[in-house]
């Protein structure tokens, strides 16, 4: 009977009808139908669609007596969300078929539960109606949130699948190194293969050498006790309270579960608590910068140069980034910390609202004969701390050429690759520099010229900045760290010019 209703796992997604797609999604999501019992709303206890025994009515009727659309509110899904959920539902079906349980609508295990959480995690409509039925560990069955008590009110903490899977023992975070044991060597080999797959442009010999190097360690995500699905390879510089991240990868089919950020949080806790590391540094390409910024890294380097220059490996076409860790923060509990802080702010705001006086509204300005009204004469404006200067800043005009020059210069000075060009070259340290370079230039000189309004046009400013780079290439050999810095900073300079050009709508004005 089930075979006549429920489509097989081998059926191609493109050939599934809408009805079949809803069946595949619905079997994995609890029923949302709510009925009344006295003066209370009661939700249907069904945990997933299953065919009704001896069904003589609608084919989509669940054994609970409700249609499939009530399982996940499928009638409200956008085309994108429907496609996402069907893809996950197909993965669930294939996993069930491999276990011989495709038509066992009551069966579930850790793998199936994990996939079902992924299926329901993106549904906003479900998130607005959290289930009242809880698992034993306090996890919300629908919205995948953990609830704690704060100020006598429940506080929901969102959890990504990676956190839940670790708690359930599906994945494990391990710090491994080449200590000669067979277990570690097997995990390092699995990690090496993972890195080679995710970083195909990185030389295989280089990856192998660093992963197995006993000066390096790795934080690995181990699934099923033996398979590495992601990892971070790092090197410690304990005398500098510094660690360098060399590789950071997660298998592409696991990235949506939040493995990367969860692994980074584990690494931070391990390094600061057990290795007394205060700073993390890495070189990131354009594709990775977003991930590192999201995890607390910045391009503004505050660590003394003597503590990292010569220690950290230098890479072409990459930007150095730094993360300063906070000793008191438990990074693996970051979501809980942020939720508590948010609730504390909400409580303070509620208290302040109660204490804030309310003022009467403003009469129509036309009754004032069309005359201008002094904002300070309106009750509540002065008490709020508002000033006319604040209004001017909020409605500021387009940047002038001088402000653009000042902004770009400040950004260049903050860039990690600008350190050779921030000040004039010291003639005592480099005796022949001014014999070769007849028109020297540096960022400090440019900043002074901008402040003194020496540039009549933006082109004059651009010419001076480019002079820094051409001087560097003239004096230094290709491939040196100075030329690499010049190349990286020039690329950044071009990007900032383009940014301000677009910001000014019709382009940057070349003449004042």
C-alpha positions in Angstrom: 0.0 0.0 0.0 2.8 2.5 0.9 4.5 1.8 -2.4 1.4 3.1 -4.2 1.5 6.5 -2.4 5.1 7.2 -1.4 7.6 7.8 -4.3 10.8 5.7 -4.3 14.2 7.2 -3.2 15.7 6.5 -6.6 13.3 8.8 -8.4 15.0 11.8 -9.9 14.1 15.2 -8.3 13.2 16.8 -11.6 10.6 14.1 -12.3 8.9 14.4 -8.9 5.4 16.0 -8.9 4.6 18.8 -6.4 2.5 16.3 -4.5 5.4 13.9 -4.3 7.8 16.6 -3.1 5.4 17.6 -0.3 5.1 13.9 0.8 8.9 13.6 1.0 9.2 16.9 3.0 6.1 16.2 5.2 7.3 12.8 6.4 10.2 14.5 8.2 8.3 17.5 9.8 5.8 17.4 12.7 2.2 18.4 12.0 1.4 22.1 12.7 -2.4 21.7 12.9 -3.8 23.3 16.0 -7.2 22.6 17.5 -9.0 23.9 20.5 -9.5 21.9 23.7 -11.6 24.0 26.1 -9.9 27.4 26.2 -6.5 26.1 25.0 -4.9 25.6 21.6 -3.6 22.0 21.2 -1.1 21.1 18.5 -1.4 17.7 16.8 1.2 15.3 18.3 2.1 13.7 14.9 5.9 13.9 14.3 5.8 13.4 10.6 3.5 12.5 7.7 2.7 8.8 7.1 0.0 7.1 5.0 -3.3 6.6 6.6 -4.2 2.9 7.0 -7.0 1.8 4.7 -7.3 5.3 3.3 -10.3 5.7 1.1 -10.2 9.5 0.9 -7.4 11.9 -0.1 -4.1 10.3 -1.0 -2.2 13.0 1.0 -4.1 12.4 4.2 -1.8 11.6 7.1 -2.5 8.9 9.7 -3.0 11.8 12.1 -6.0 12.9 10.0 -4.5 16.0 8.6 -3.3 16.8 5.1 0.4 16.9 4.1 0.4 20.7 3.8 0.2 20.9 7.6 3.5 19.1 7.9 6.0 22.0 7.6 3.4 24.5 6.3 4.4 23.4 2.9 1.7 25.6 1.2 3.6 28.7 2.2 7.1 27.7 0.9 8.9 29.9 -1.6 10.3 28.1 -4.7 13.8 28.4 -3.3 12.9 27.0 0.1 10.9 24.2 -1.5 13.9 23.2 -3.6 16.2 23.3 -0.6 14.0 21.1 1.5 13.3 18.6 -1.3 17.1 18.2 -1.7 17.5 17.4 2.0 14.4 15.1 2.0 15.9 13.1 -0.8 19.1 12.7 1.2 17.0 11.4 4.1 15.2 8.9 1.8 18.5 7.6 0.4 19.9 7.2 3.9 16.7 5.3 4.9 16.8 3.1 1.8 20.4 2.2 2.6 19.2 1.0 6.0 16.2 -0.8 4.5 13.9 1.6 6.3 12.4 3.7 3.5 8.8 2.6 4.2 9.2 2.5 8.0 7.7 5.8 8.8 8.4 5.4 12.5 12.2 4.8 12.2 14.8 7.3 13.1 18.4 7.4 14.3 21.1 10.0 14.9 21.8 10.5 11.2 18.2 10.9 10.3 17.5 13.3 13.2 20.4 15.5 12.2 19.2 15.7 8.6 15.7 16.5 9.7 16.9 19.4 11.8 18.6 20.8 8.7 15.4 20.4 6.8 13.3 22.5 9.2 16.1 25.0 10.2 15.5 27.4 7.3 11.7 27.7 7.7 10.9 31.2 9.1 7.2 30.5 9.5 8.0 27.6 11.7 10.5 29.6 13.8 7.7 32.0 14.6 5.6 29.2 16.1 8.0 27.2 18.3 6.9 23.7 19.3 6.0 23.1 22.9 7.3 19.5 22.7 10.9 19.2 23.9 13.5 16.6 23.6 15.1 15.4 26.8 18.2 17.6 26.5 16.0 20.7 26.2 16.4 21.1 22.4 13.4 22.5 20.6 12.1 19.9 18.1 11.2 22.4 15.5 13.3 25.5 15.7 16.5 23.8 16.9 17.1 26.1 19.8 18.1 25.5 23.3 16.2 27.3 26.1 17.6 28.6 29.4 16.1 30.7 32.1 17.1 34.4 32.5 15.3 37.0 34.6 12.5 34.4 35.1 11.9 34.4 31.3 12.9 31.6 28.9 15.7 32.5 26.6 16.1 30.7 23.2 19.6 30.2 21.9 19.9 29.3 18.2 22.1 26.3 17.6 23.6 25.2 14.3 23.6 21.6 13.3 27.4 21.3 14.1 26.7 22.1 17.8 23.9 19.6 18.0 25.9 16.9 16.2 28.8 17.3 18.6 26.5 17.0 21.6 25.0 13.8 20.2 28.4 12.3 19.4 28.1 12.4 15.7 31.2 14.6 15.3 34.2 15.1 17.6 36.8 17.9 17.7 40.3 16.5 18.1 43.7 18.2 18.4 46.2 16.0 16.5 49.9 16.1 15.6 52.5 13.8 14.1 53.4 12.1 17.4 54.1 8.7 15.8 50.9 7.0 16.9 48.9 5.1 14.2 45.6 6.7 15.2 47.0 10.2 14.7 48.8 9.3 11.4 45.5 7.9 10.0 43.6 11.1 11.0 46.4 13.3 9.6 46.2 11.4 6.3 42.5 11.9 6.2 42.9 15.6 6.9 45.6 15.9 4.2 43.2 14.5 1.6 40.5 16.8 2.8 42.8 19.9 2.4 43.9 18.7 -1.1 40.3 18.4 -2.2 39.2 21.8 -0.9 42.4 23.6 -2.0 43.2 22.2 -5.4 45.5 25.0 -6.4 47.8 24.5 -3.4 50.8 22.3 -4.2 50.2 18.7 -2.9 53.8 18.5 -1.6 53.4 21.7 0.4 50.2 20.4 2.0 51.8 17.1 2.9 54.9 18.6 4.4 53.1 21.0 6.7 50.3 18.6 7.8 52.9 16.0 8.8 55.5 18.4 10.2 55.8 17.9 13.9 56.1 21.6 14.5 52.5 21.9 13.3 49.3 20.7 15.0 45.7 20.4 13.7 42.2 20.8 15.0 40.2 18.1 13.1 36.5 17.5 12.8 36.2 13.7 13.1 33.0 12.1 12.0 32.1 8.5 12.7 35.2 8.1 14.8 37.5 7.9 11.8 36.6 10.2 8.9 38.0 13.8 8.9 35.5 16.3 7.3 37.4 19.5 8.1 40.3 20.9 10.0 42.6 23.8 10.9 46.4 23.3 10.7 48.3 25.7 12.9 51.7 26.4 14.3 52.5 27.8 17.8 54.9 30.5 18.6 54.6 30.3 22.4 57.3 32.9 23.2 55.2 35.4 21.2 51.8 34.2 22.5 51.0 33.7 18.9 49.6 31.0 16.6 49.5 31.0 12.8 46.7 29.3 10.9 48.1 27.7 7.8 45.1 25.8 6.5 41.4 26.0 7.3 39.0 23.8 5.3 35.6 22.0 5.6 34.3 19.5 3.1 32.0 21.3 0.7 29.0 19.0 1.5 29.3 19.8 5.2 29.7 23.6 5.2 26.1 24.5 5.6 26.0 22.9 9.0 28.2 25.6 10.6 31.2 23.3 11.0 33.8 26.0 10.2 32.8 28.5 12.8 32.3 25.8 15.5 35.7 24.4 14.8 37.3 27.9 15.0 35.6 28.5 18.4 37.0 25.2 19.6 40.5 26.2 18.4 40.3 29.6 20.2 39.3 28.0 23.5 42.0 25.4 23.2 44.8 27.9 22.3 43.9 30.5 25.0 43.2 28.0 27.8 45.9 25.4 27.2 48.6 27.1 25.1 48.4 30.7 26.5 48.0 32.1 23.0 46.6 35.6 22.8 46.8 36.3 19.0 45.8 34.3 16.0 47.2 35.3 12.6 46.7 34.0 9.0 46.9 35.0 5.4 43.5 34.9 3.7 42.6 35.2 0.0 39.6 37.1 -1.2 37.3 34.0 -0.9 38.3 33.4 2.7 38.3 36.9 4.1 34.5 36.9 4.7 34.7 33.7 6.8 37.6 35.1 8.9 36.0 38.5 9.5 32.8 36.7 10.7 35.0 34.8 13.2 36.6 37.9 14.7 39.6 38.5 12.4 40.6 41.9 11.2 43.0 43.4 8.7 44.1 45.9 11.3 47.3 44.4 12.8 47.9 45.6 16.4 50.4 43.0 17.4 54.0 44.4 17.4 55.8 43.7 14.1 58.8 42.2 15.8 56.5 39.4 17.1 55.2 38.3 13.8 57.4 39.5 10.9 59.7 36.7 10.0 57.5 34.2 11.8 54.4 34.1 9.7 54.6 32.7 6.2 54.1 35.2 3.5 51.7 34.4 0.6 51.1 36.2 -2.7 47.6 37.5 -3.5 46.5 37.2 0.2 45.9 39.6 3.1 47.3 39.1 6.5 44.6 39.1 9.2 44.7 39.0 13.0 42.4 37.9 15.8 43.0 39.1 19.4 41.3 36.6 21.7 39.5 37.7 24.9 40.6 35.6 27.9 37.3 35.7 29.7 35.2 34.5 26.7 34.3 30.9 26.3 34.0 30.9 22.5 32.1 27.6 22.2 29.4 29.3 24.4 29.4 32.5 22.3 25.8 32.2 21.2 24.7 31.9 24.8 26.8 34.9 25.9 25.4 37.0 23.1 21.8 35.9 23.9 22.4 36.9 27.6 23.8 40.2 26.6 20.9 40.9 24.3 18.4 40.1 27.0 20.2 42.3 29.5 20.1 45.2 27.1 16.4 44.6 26.4 15.7 44.7 30.2 17.7 48.0 30.5 15.8 49.5 27.6 12.5 48.5 29.1 13.4 50.1 32.4 14.5 53.3 30.6 11.3 53.5 28.6 9.3 53.5 31.8 11.4 56.4 33.1 11.3 58.4 29.9 8.9 61.4 30.1 6.3 61.7 27.3 5.8 65.1 25.7 2.8 66.5 23.8 2.8 66.5 20.0 3.8 69.4 17.9 1.2 71.8 16.4 1.1 72.1 12.6 3.8 74.4 11.5 1.3 76.3 9.3 -0.3 77.7 12.4 3.0 79.5 13.0 2.5 81.6 9.9 5.0 79.5 7.9 7.9 80.7 9.9 10.8 78.4 10.7 10.6 76.6 14.0 13.6 76.4 16.3 14.0 72.6 17.0 15.3 73.4 20.4 11.9 75.0 21.3 10.2 71.6 20.8 9.8 69.8 24.1 12.0 66.7 24.3 14.5 67.6 21.6 17.0 69.3 23.9 16.5 66.7 26.6 17.4 63.9 24.1 20.8 65.4 23.6 20.2 66.3 19.9 22.3 69.1 18.4 22.1 70.7 14.9 25.7 69.4 14.3 24.3 65.8 14.6 21.7 66.5 11.9 24.4 67.9 9.6 26.5 64.9 10.0 23.6 62.6 9.4 22.7 64.4 6.1 26.2 65.1 5.0 26.8 66.0 1.4 28.9 63.9 -1.0 32.6 63.8 -0.1 34.8 66.5 -1.4 38.0 65.6 -3.2 40.0 66.6 -0.1 37.9 64.3 2.2 38.3 61.4 -0.3 42.1 61.9 -0.3 42.1 62.0 3.5 40.0 58.9 3.8 42.0 56.8 1.3 45.3 57.8 2.9 44.0 56.8 6.3 42.8 53.5 4.9 46.2 52.9 3.2 48.1 53.5 6.4 45.9 50.9 8.3 46.5 48.3 5.6 48.7 45.3 6.7 50.9 45.7 3.6 51.6 49.4 4.1 54.2 49.2 6.8 57.2 49.8 4.4 55.6 53.0 3.1 54.2 54.7 6.1 57.3 56.9 6.8 60.2 58.2 4.7 63.0 55.8 4.1 65.8 56.3 6.7 68.9 57.4 4.7 71.2 56.2 7.4 69.8 52.6 7.4 69.7 52.6 3.5 72.7 54.7 2.4 72.2 54.4 -1.4 68.4 54.9 -1.4 68.4 58.6 -2.3 71.1 58.1 -4.8 68.8 55.9 -6.8 65.4 57.3 -6.0 65.4 61.0 -7.0 61.7 61.7 -6.2 60.9 59.9 -2.9 57.4 59.6 -1.6 55.7 58.0 1.4 52.2 58.0 3.1 53.2 60.4 5.9 54.3 63.0 3.3 51.1 62.5 1.3 49.0 62.8 4.5 50.8 66.1 5.3 50.1 67.4 1.7 46.5 66.5 2.0 46.1 68.4 5.3 47.8 71.5 3.9 45.6 71.4 0.8 48.6 71.0 -1.6 46.8 68.9 -4.1 44.9 70.9 -6.6 43.3 67.9 -8.3 42.7 64.3 -7.4 44.9 63.2 -10.3 47.9 64.9 -8.5 47.1 62.9 -5.4 46.9 59.6 -7.3 50.2 60.4 -9.1 51.9 60.7 -5.7 50.5 57.5 -4.4 51.5 55.6 -7.5 55.0 57.1 -7.1 55.4 55.2 -3.9 54.9 51.9 -5.7 57.1 52.7 -8.7 59.9 53.8 -6.4 59.6 50.5 -4.5 59.9 48.5 -7.7 62.8 50.6 -9.0 64.9 50.1 -5.8 63.9 46.5 -4.8 64.2 43.3 -6.8 61.1 41.4 -8.0 59.9 38.8 -5.5 61.1 40.6 -2.4 58.7 41.3 0.5 58.8 45.0 -0.3 57.6 44.5 -3.9 54.9 42.1 -2.7 53.7 44.7 -0.3 53.7 47.3 -3.0 51.6 45.0 -5.3 49.1 44.2 -2.5 48.7 47.9 -1.4 48.4 49.1 -5.0 45.6 46.6 -5.6 43.9 47.8 -2.5 44.4 51.5 -3.6 42.7 50.8 -6.9 39.8 49.1 -5.1 39.3 52.2 -2.8 39.4 54.6 -5.8 36.7 52.6 -7.5 34.6 52.5 -4.3 34.7 56.3 -3.9 34.1 56.7 -7.6 30.9 54.7 -7.3 29.8 56.4 -4.1 29.8 59.7 -5.8 27.3 58.6 -8.4 28.7 60.4 -11.5 32.3 59.5 -10.7 35.0 61.3 -8.7 35.5 64.9 -9.8 39.0 65.3 -11.1 39.0 69.1 -10.7 38.0 71.3 -7.7 
